[in-house]
Amino acid sequence: MCIDEAWHQDAIRVLDDFHRLGQDGQQLPGGADRCNQTVLDQERPVLYEDKAAGVIIYDAGSGKTTGFVLGGRNDVLDTAKTLIAPLNQFEVKELKLDMEWGTDHFDFMLEGVPTFIADQEEANYLVNYHAVSDTYDKVDFPQLKKHVAEASVLAFGLANLPEKIGPRLTHDQIEQTLHETHGDDVLKAAGIWDDWVSGKRGRQK
């Protein structure tokens, strides 16, 4: 779910972008495809990442949400605490500064956009991951409804802030964050570090 800074004027785009990001196993554009798109402004074309106020990702089935992972963005931490305060009723309280890879937030994170990955309990996700057992009856619908409420509260909270929760980081700022959170080790282990260094992946300047 990509939060555009003008969503308070056109809330239906929340649902549109949620659909476009897609989920594992579906033939829908994911994070890498969504990055570097051009959005037509009334006056000039602008990069999507420059317009985006944040990206919200749920990617671990219908397991209970315990909080959000902020991709190393210490600068958004205090405001994020305020935005998720209404979710305490669902026991969504914890914010982590880790940098992770392996889901649709990743290329947005490497482009400097604030990301919010739902930190979820495993539930029955991994045992059914990309398996024939991954069927409709495995969905925890009461929990899924909470996910919708959580994502909606955070999305509209981000959209209604007087200014973006955080700026789009530069290449140097992203790399500094990677080093501070040991995200560089994650990229190296995943075989992605060379793509970052060469500029093939992520913000180039």
N, C-alpha and C positions, 0 to 999 in steps of 0.2 A: 504494500500500500504506500504510494508515494504522495506526500503531502505538499501540494503547491501553495505558494504564499497567497494566492487569490481564491482559495477554496471557500472562504466565508461568503463569496459572491455566487459560487456555483458548486454546491455541495455534492451534486450527483457525480462529479469527477472522482470523488472518493471511491465509489463503487466501480467506476470505469477503470481506474488504475489498479484497483484490487484484482479485477478480472484479468487485466493485461499481464500482470506479473505472473499469474498462474501458480501452479503447485508442481511438486515432483511428479514426473511420469506423464504430465500432460503436454501436448504439443502447443504450448502457448509461450509467448516471449518471456524470458526470464530477465534477471537483473543485468546480465551482460548485454542483452539485446536492447534493453531500455536505456542504458547509459549512452551518452553521446548522441542521442536523438536531438533533432532541432525542433523547437516549439515555435510556432509562428506567433510573434507578438504583433500588436496592432501596427507598430512602426518598423520593427526590424526582427530578423530571426535571432533567437538566443538559444544557447545550449540548455537542455532540460535540467542538467545539474545546477545551473545558475539560478533557475527558478525554484527548484525543490527546497522546501523547508525541512524535509525529513522523510525517511523511509521506514515503514513498520512491517516487520516480517513475522509471520507465524509459520513454522516449518517442522513441527514435531507432532503432527497428528492432533488429537484432541486431549492430550495430557494437560493437567492443571498448570496454569501459569503462576509462577512464583515471583516474577519480576521481569526486568528487561536488561539486555546487554548493550552497552553504549558505544562499543567499538573504539575504546580509548579516549572518548571525548569528555574529558574532565570539565571542559568549559560549559557543557550543557547539564551537568549533574544537578545543580541546585534547582534549576527550573524544572527539570524532569521529575524531581521529587515532588514538587508542587502539582505537576500535571497528573501524576499517578495517585495522589492522595485520595481521590474518590474511589480508587480501586482497592483500598484497604479492606473494604467489606468482602472482597473475594480473596483476601490474603495475598494480594499482589503488592509487594512492598520492597523487594530487593532490587537494587541497581548495581550492575557490575561494569567495570571499565575495560574488560577484556576485549581483545580483537580476535574475532573468529573468522573462519572461512568455511565454505561448504554449503552455503545457502544463498538466496537471491540478494541479500544485502551487500555481498562482497564487493562487487564492482562499484557500487555507489560509495562504499566506504573508501575504496582506493581513489575515488574521484573527489573525496573531501566532503561529501554530503553527510549530515548527521543520520545515524542509523539506530534503530530500536528493534532488537531481536527479542522476541518473547522467549524468556527462559522457562522451559516447560519440564514437568515431570515426564519420565519416559512412558509411563502407562503401558499400553500395548503397541507402541509405535515401532520399536526396533524389531520385535519378534515378527511383525507383519510387513516390514519395510520392503517394498518392491517385490512382494511375494503374492502368490495366488490367493493367499489367505487375507490379503488386504482388501476387504470387501465392506460394503455399506453397513452391514450389521456390527462392524467393529467400532463405529463412531459413537462416542459418548456425547449424545445430543445436549443434555443439560450443561455439560462443560463447554461444548461448542457455542452454545448461546452466550455463555460468559465471555468466551473469546471475542465474539462479535461486539459485546458491550465494552470490553476492555479496549479493543482496537478503536472503536468509535470515540470513546472518551479521550484517548490519547490523540487521535487524529484531529478532532475538532479543537482540542486544547492547543495543539501545535498551530492549527490554521488561524486561531483567534488571538494568538499572541500579538502584541503591538508591533513586534519585529521578530525576525526569525530567531529561533532558539539558539542558533549558532551560525557562524559564517561558513561558507564553503572554504575548506582548508586548501592552502597551496601545496605543491609537491613537497617542498621542504618541510612544511608543517606536518604533512601526512607521514613523511619518513621519520621525523622526530618522534611522532606518536608511536610508530611501529617499533622503534628502538626502545622507547620508555615502557611499552607494554609487552615487550618480547614478541610482538607480532611478526618481526622479521624472521624469528626462528620458525614461526608457524608457516610463513610463506616459503622458507627454504625447505622445510620438511615436505611441503606439498608440491615442490618443484616449480613454484611460481615466482620466486625471488628474481631470477634472471629477466623475466618478462617485465617486472616492475623497474628494475635498473635500466633496462634498454628502452623503456617508454612504451613497450607494446601493450602493457596493462596499466591502467591507472592514470592519474593526472600528470601531464608532462611538465607543467611549470607552475 
